[in-house]
Amino acid sequence: MHIVDVCAFYTPQGGGVKTYVERKLRAAVEAGIGMTILAPGRRSTTQELGPGARIVTIPARRFPLDRRYSYFDNEPALHEALDRLAPDFVESSSPWSSPAMVGRWPGRAPRALVMHADPLSAYAYRWFGDIASRSAIDRGFQWFWDHLRRLDQSFDMVVSASHNLTQRLRDGGLEHCITAPMGVEPGIFSPALRDAELRRSLLQRCELPERATLLIGIGRMASEKRWPMVIDAVTAAGFDCPLGLVLIGEGRDQATVLRHAARNPHIQLLAPVRDRATLARILASADALVHGCEAETFCMVASEACASGVPVIVPDLGGAADRYAPGQGAIYAAGDGYSLADAIKRFVADNPAAQRLRASQAARSVRSMDQHFEELFATYALAVEQGVHVSA
């Protein structure tokens, strides 16, 4: 079987999609499956990464809001690339324009739309949630739901990584939805990597003693991540107990986040940590992960925290909520900074060491990416075995 993943969000500069893509290619090689990542880029390239595994780019325009990314803007060129690659199965991993192009490709291979993004939660619900209910916002964005329903009819399956998102899509009228939870990269994250000296040094950067609580946040500096809300909540909670926050990431809103964090010497921003082993040590050495985004379709970083034996403080909506377990962190009302501050104070008051012990014991049961890919490839193989694409 040869799978082509039309991956609109891939960039060599990193991020969760890059981690996912690279592990998928490795899993395909190990399973004896051909896998091509077809991505937009500055020029045509082919990168061979193993037997039957490669990343192919075709020329495309730069994405204006983040110049690290490009986007598919030439449908005939995309169709030509699919014809040339001759897949047995096609994935499309964006809910925007590229899946419509993939849906119109005249090839007979079955195909899946993988919801690696949730634009309604990332934008519409966040923008208008203070003045309208979600049902009212959905009515105002009926055009997007119409777009999703058209895509649903062009694909054999619509795959999401959380039950919450799958149910919302079904409630919105999509008929081909399945849930395929993702997982963490195996062999990287572990509670055994906790380093007392590293924790002490991070707290020192935050101008705090060893007895303080060390929170960590990891992710892009983008508005949907709600880092200013997280910073304000940590600052508010810090009046009752010594709290340090280390934020790791970069992005288009970095200047805004830096200005916000400058008000509190106990909050420090670090550049992205590209070395996965180093990141795993930092994560395992924190007392809790704090996350502000309710628009995650899975929330890889929260899963990596769970695999590291680190409690999580997460919103009650989106993929991050699936990572919460009672007694191993805290949950708060999405988008509500006051609720987040209360959640942080509850976590600190409820014996963080005991919560970390429970999280460490649960870490071994965290789902791996390899389990995810094994199930996903089996689902695709069954679709290929059963026959022709629904719209052919």
C-alpha angles and dihedrals in degrees: 000000000000116000122194115199110201093207113188095174100053121120128165088225092080142246135138094302091056090051090049094047095049093049091047091055091050092048091050092052091050090049093048092244124139111236129184123182107208109197139167115253146156092272143354112291139159121203116189111210102172142323105331093349122113146142115229123188129193125198113275141155123274116256104249097217095050117022092198088075135062129196134217108259103156114071097183090052091050091049090047090053091050091049090051094047092047098203126198089209132017130207125193116195105191131073093211130076103316096068089054087055090048090047090055094049105117094220118120099228117119114246143201132210107216113202101220088154135046106201095177092059094038095050122001099042091042095047098045104021093103093058106031141032121252091251090054091048090050089054090051090051095045089131090065093048088049088052092051092048090052089051090049089058091050096053133063092222140006110214124202130177098221133052089224093061093042091055093048090051091050091047087053092058104264112144106189101058124141131170120233109171113211125223144205128279105267123239095022110081125053140149087234089073092069108129118195092196092051090049090050092050093049090051089049088055085055089050091244136125125248092261091065122099116255116213123185131201123189128186149077119316094241131133095248089060089065096215094159088057090049091049092050091048093050090047092050093047090046092069088071100040137010107270132177124192125195114193118197119194149064138227148126094308095049095114091052092049091047092052090049094048092047089077092067122050089197091068118077130183121213130191117253113287106228096182106086095204091054092047090051091054092049092048094048090050094058124094093223142350116237119201130184106186121099092179097076115126090204111344105228095191092056090051090049088052090052090050087051093054092249121141115236131223104201143159120265094240133065131019094314090067090062089063095059120101122182113259093022103084132316141283127216141183108283115252093009113119093188090055090049092051089051090048091053091050091048090051093051092046094050101068104272091200092059090046090051090051091054090046090050091052090050094047095087091062095055111123117251128223089240090060088050094051093044090057094041094050090048090053091050093047090054090052091051091048093050095055150245130013113275095241097043 
